[in-house]
């Protein structure tokens, strides 16, 4: 009987991906190990590679154990992956970009429409039997408004394209202007916020963007402005967001991500001006299947050629 090569699994994986990987590999769950340091030291060189998710990340001690192999990540975010340690230990890293772009961009608009048009409170109004006692009330229009996008990568661009169908005036903030893009570049984030009715966060997470959306940015967005986040929770200063909502400094917020998931600050609950989803932007049958396939394709590509298909960029 031929022994299957081993894969180090850094945290729980989607059931479908775990099942597919188990056909050809022995999966070793790192998160169940009691003495992590000793395990990683004694098992160095015994794995064909490692598998993680964006939420699990990967630190230097794991890369030392995986030296010379590969880490494939289910998810597009790599802010929790120590890429310097990966490079130092000659570990190739892959993520799953592109295949989730459309679904994440769709959720950005769902959040915009949901919080501005008060979709959930309006539905609850009907379910509670209140419609027969009077009208629900007015909400805020989305079409024709000013959209500011923080980060114009794949997902930011997809959001902008959808916004064109809503006749929105589109501008964006990024480190540099993006070539071949018809949307207006704004080098000053405060100015972008001040000139936006909806400010959508679509940038990378990590130390570079931590608390990029500060109290000052929220004040610039103003009492008629809505904040939407489909990127990473760390990009927003959550305490500043709570204060801005309590002080009526912004109109509302639509969030698919939070700083300390799945914990939700008490102050953000039961607030009709806040719409929070449980990090489901990429959670569709179609996207999940495509992401799982890309993880396996990246793994097989490395094992066959020594290179991954979609390294982090």
DAKARA-V474539 format. One line per field, one symbol per residue. phi: phi as a letter, one per 20 degrees, with the letter a starting at -180 (. if undefined). burial: + if it has 24 or more other ideal C-beta (glycine too) atoms within 12 Angstrom, else -. A space follows every 10 residues. Layout:
BEGIN
phi->???
burial->???
END
This chain:
BEGIN
phi->.efffecede agdggfffff fffcceedff feffdgffff ffdfnedfrc cccgfemadg fffffegndb cddepefcfe dfffffffdl dfccccfmfd gffffffgff fgffffelff gfffgffeme ffdqffpecd fdgmeeddde odegfgffff fffffdleed cbdbfbfefm deefecfdff fgffdcecdd ecefeoffdf lgedgfffff fnfdeddccc dcfffeffff fgffffemec frbccdccfc gefdggfeel cfecdddeld geedgffgff ffffgfffff fffecnceec ffc
burial->-----+++++ +-++--+--+ +---+-++++ ---------+ --+---++++ +++++++++- +++++++-++ ++++++++++ +++-++--+- ++++++++++ ++++++++++ ++++++++++ ++-------- --------++ -+--++++++ ++++++++++ +++--+-+++ ++++------ --++++--++ -+++++++++ ++++++--+- +++++-++++ ++--++++++ ++++++++-+ ++-++---++ +++++++++- ----+--+-- +++++++-+- ++----++-+ ++++++++++ -+-----+++ ++-
END
